[in-house]
């Protein structure tokens, strides 16, 4: 409902000036995919830059990329249509010009599915590159090789789109992307794309293109054999429903290669969680209890294994550590300082050893 209200408001703002105001990019793609629309991006045609800037000022929109004619308003992007020409290194090294031709303006987009344009006045869809049929066929396809290569981050975008929407990359587009170097990307931009993939529903798709696009090799210096890929892809696919929601983004790294966190400019939580992981396969009850001395089983990323969550909840060690003996008991027995922790752990281990498990 909120989006409908914003669209009506944008129509009211621009009615005196232009009847060519379009929803563009991911919002149109998600509309066709019948997915939740998280962002609205508007492009306003047939306006001079100064007039547009004046209107943005009057409504209190904030310029977030004024050299690209982009403003934020109530969580939405409002911009003028543009063409971009690469003139320097980096994602801001572009020469930008206003462009009022629909097809030319849409050509700067990365993939056909992201180049759709929906006129909010007459409710018509403009599709110059076959994006609608590619969405229906679940295909990711580059629009223009030359402009695509100007921003290497688009290779990572292909990976995360595949993982989010269970789409395959068409053969020619795949070949183009395999030959694009990725060494000009900043850690922050790289992590943003990985974060989208880590939270996606089809992590096995993401893994396939993580390897196929040679991202694993170029950015993390590792590859997987076919056997390893199949094993890890099945692990991601079959166990997704068991992943603890709170730590869902961490399972891809845990299963594929925990060391990749070292080269990923990720938040501290990622590094902290990976540092404390212990790797078990088919963990028995005793080792499950022993592991819970370190942290609740909820925080162990191997918890998707058979019956682990069920057993941990039954033993009351899923949400909290095993703590049947309290520090006060150890202190009352005369232990001090670091000896308290050592003695406490020893007693807890003895209690676990004495259990009928």
C-alpha positions, 0 to 999 in steps of 0.5 A: 500500500505504501508504494501505491501511495508514493507512486501517486505522490510522485505523479502529483509532483510531476504532473505539471512538468512531464507525463514520462515518469517511469519506474525503472530497474529492480522494482519493475523486475520484482513486479513481474516476478511477483516478489516483494518490492523493496525499492522504488526507482523513478526516472523523470524524462523531458526535464531540464537539470535546473528545473529538476533540481529546483523541484527536488529542493522544494519537496526536500529530496536529498542529493545522493549522486547529484553528478548522476542526477540522483536524489532520495525521497521517502526511501525512493530514488528519483533521477533524470535519465542518463548515459554514462561513459567510462573515463576513469578508474572506479565506480564513480569514474564516469562522464554523465549526460542527460538522455531523453531517448528511452531506449538509449537511456535504458541501455546503460543497465546491466541486464535485460531484466533490469532495463524494463521501464513502467510509465506511472502515468499511462501504465505502459511497459517499455521493454527494448531488450527482451527483459520480460521474456528473459525474466519468464525464462529465468535467464540473466542476459547482458544488454551491451558488452561494451557498457557492461565491462565498464563496471566489473561489479556487475559480474558479482551482481549476476552471481547474486541475482542467480542465487536470489531468483534461481536464474541461469546466465546465458552462455554468451553473457557468461563468457563475457563475464569470465573474461572481466578482471575483478581487481579494481573492486573495493572490499565494501562493494564486493561485500554488499553483493555477497551479502545479498547472495548470503541471504538468498534462497538458492545458495547452490545457484550462487555457489555454481556461479561463484565458481563458474564466473571464477570469482572464487579464484580471482577474489579468494584464490581457491577453486573446487573440484567437480566432486567438491562442488556437488557435495557442497551444493547439495549441502546448501540446497538440502539443509537451507530450511534448517539454517538458523535464521539469525545466522543464515548469511554465515552458512555459505562461508562455513560450508564452502570455505571458512577462510574466504572470510579473511578476504571479505570486508565483512562485519566483525560478526562474520569474523568472530563467528568463523573463528570460533567454529569447530568442524564435526561430522555426525556429531554424537551426544557427548560431543554436542554437550562438550561443544555447548561448553563453548557456546550455545548450539544455536551458534554452531554453524554445523547445527543443520546436520541430522537431528542436531537442533532437535537434540540440542533443544531436548538437552536444553543447550540450543539457546544457552551453554551447558551450565549445570554447575555455577561459578559460585560453587567453584568460588565457594570451594576456594578457587580464584582468578583464572583458576575458576574458569579452568576448574569450572570447565573440568567439573562440567566435563566430568559431569558430561562424562558421567551422563548415560549417553 
